[in-house]
Amino acid sequence: MKNIPSGTIFITQAFQLDRQQNVLADIYEQVKTKDNTYATIIDGQYIRVTFEKKLSNKNDNTIYAKSADINNPASVEVFPVYTDEK
């Protein structure tokens, strides 16, 4: 992997979850690298991602996402693990 910034914390797991946070699919292969491969998540679903190290507000927590419909922008909300706190 080239051009990866020093200190990058990698994803180790990623799951697509339904409204009740039940696992629907393992999407790790789709989201592990920035390569223009995206997972499709519908309104009301979640993604649970595990990182190789604990994240903090000192890290650059960049998320690469795109809307499937350019006329209907997507939004992203980030929650601490196992909570609905933003």
C-alpha positions as CSV (number, residue, x, y, z in Angstrom):
1,M,0.0,0.0,0.0
2,K,1.6,3.2,-1.0
3,N,0.8,6.8,0.0
4,I,-0.7,5.8,3.4
5,P,0.0,8.5,6.0
6,S,2.1,7.7,9.0
7,G,-0.1,6.9,12.0
8,T,-3.0,5.5,10.0
9,I,-5.3,3.3,12.1
10,F,-6.8,0.6,9.9
11,I,-10.3,-1.0,10.0
12,T,-10.2,-4.6,11.2
13,Q,-14.0,-5.3,10.9
14,A,-17.0,-3.7,9.3
15,F,-20.7,-4.9,9.4
16,Q,-23.9,-3.6,7.9
17,L,-26.6,-3.5,10.5
18,D,-30.4,-3.2,10.3
19,R,-32.5,-0.8,12.4
20,Q,-32.3,-3.1,15.4
21,Q,-28.5,-3.3,14.9
22,N,-28.6,-7.0,13.8
23,V,-25.8,-7.9,11.4
24,L,-27.0,-8.1,7.8
25,A,-23.6,-8.4,6.1
26,D,-19.9,-8.4,6.5
27,I,-18.8,-5.4,4.4
28,Y,-15.1,-5.3,5.4
29,E,-13.8,-6.1,1.9
30,Q,-15.9,-3.2,0.5
31,V,-14.8,-0.5,3.0
32,K,-11.3,-1.5,4.1
33,T,-9.5,0.8,1.6
34,K,-10.2,4.0,-0.3
35,D,-10.5,2.4,-3.7
36,N,-13.9,3.7,-5.1
37,T,-15.6,0.5,-3.9
38,Y,-18.6,1.4,-1.6
39,A,-21.1,-0.4,0.5
40,T,-24.7,0.5,-0.1
41,I,-26.5,1.4,3.1
42,I,-30.2,2.3,3.1
43,D,-31.9,4.9,5.4
44,G,-32.2,3.5,8.9
45,Q,-29.3,1.1,8.6
46,Y,-25.9,1.3,10.3
47,I,-22.3,0.4,9.8
48,R,-20.3,-0.9,12.7
49,V,-16.6,-0.5,12.2
50,T,-13.8,-1.8,14.5
51,F,-10.4,-0.3,14.2
52,E,-7.0,-1.8,15.1
53,K,-6.5,0.8,17.8
54,K,-8.8,2.9,20.0
55,L,-9.7,6.2,18.3
56,S,-9.8,9.6,20.0
57,N,-10.5,13.2,19.1
58,K,-6.7,13.5,18.6
59,N,-6.9,11.2,15.5
60,D,-7.9,12.3,12.0
61,N,-11.2,10.4,11.8
62,T,-11.9,10.8,8.0
63,I,-14.9,9.1,6.5
64,Y,-15.2,8.6,2.8
65,A,-18.8,8.3,1.8
66,K,-20.9,9.2,-1.2
67,S,-24.6,9.3,-2.0
68,A,-26.0,6.8,-4.5
69,D,-28.3,9.5,-5.8
70,I,-26.8,12.9,-6.6
71,N,-30.2,14.5,-6.2
72,N,-30.6,13.1,-2.7
73,P,-27.5,13.9,-0.6
74,A,-26.6,11.4,2.1
75,S,-25.7,12.1,5.7
76,V,-23.4,10.4,8.1
77,E,-23.7,10.3,11.9
78,V,-21.0,8.9,14.1
79,F,-21.8,7.2,17.5
80,P,-19.4,5.9,20.1
81,V,-19.5,2.1,20.3
82,Y,-22.8,0.6,21.5
83,T,-24.6,3.9,22.2
84,D,-26.9,6.2,20.4
85,E,-25.0,9.2,21.6
86,K,-23.6,11.5,18.9
